[in-house]
């Protein structure tokens, strides 16, 4: 009997030592774009590169970014991704690898097709300041536009921001080069168009954020992403998802208005 109990305990310890942990990843309740699919695949590949054995489960979260970051700080989810800010880097462990290689700060302007003429002669920030943008109320971008004296209307509902432009209630909606093509294609609106002659740029980065309760996950991601950058896998995956989308944007001869971003430490 004693030997039987000893064997049972041994099997139990073996099973415990090989138990696979679960990584709870936040998933926004909205249509997923190539941007999101890229991040899911990048996450999986980085964990594999680091040989970090875990089971990924997606947790539906509120679409408000700040709420998700707060949930991350409380340990209700283990991982999320977001544009960075000093406040957000206090809430969780920021893996300081720019997942979109700086393109998150290149902002195409979604405008109402009937109002294209309003932008024809705009070349400076002061001229653009005569018009009004719309952005998420808890997005770092909102603070950046306001810091640069560009009028911005904060809103809480993501879908409503597109509607505001389509109805002519605001003048433009800055969207990153990463996401604007997918967003426009999903809506199929005759009223919305990408402004072809002008875009905004400000230094920024989009990071993986990991709960402070899971430092081992943060260490694995740092290792895995570094290995992917070294062997070229990171660049290949990025090109696979976004090269054609960038080429399709009407920005070949566009003017750029550069903004300051005081909320990004590496600028």
Buried (B, 14 or more C-beta within 10 A) or exposed (E): EEEEEEEEEEEEEEEEEEEEEEBBBBBBEEEEBBBBEBBBEBBEBBBEBBEBEBEBEEBEBEBBBBEBBBBBBEEBBBBBBBBBBEEBBEBBBBBBBBBBBEBBBBBBBBBBEEBEEBBEEBEEBEEBBEBBBBBBBBBBBBBBBBBBEBBBBBBEEBEEBBBBBBEEBBBBBBBBBBBBBBBBEEBEBEBBBBBBBBBBBBBBBBBBBBBBBBEEBBBBBBBBBBBBEEEEBBEEBBEEBBEEBBEEBEBEEBEEBEBEBEBBEEE
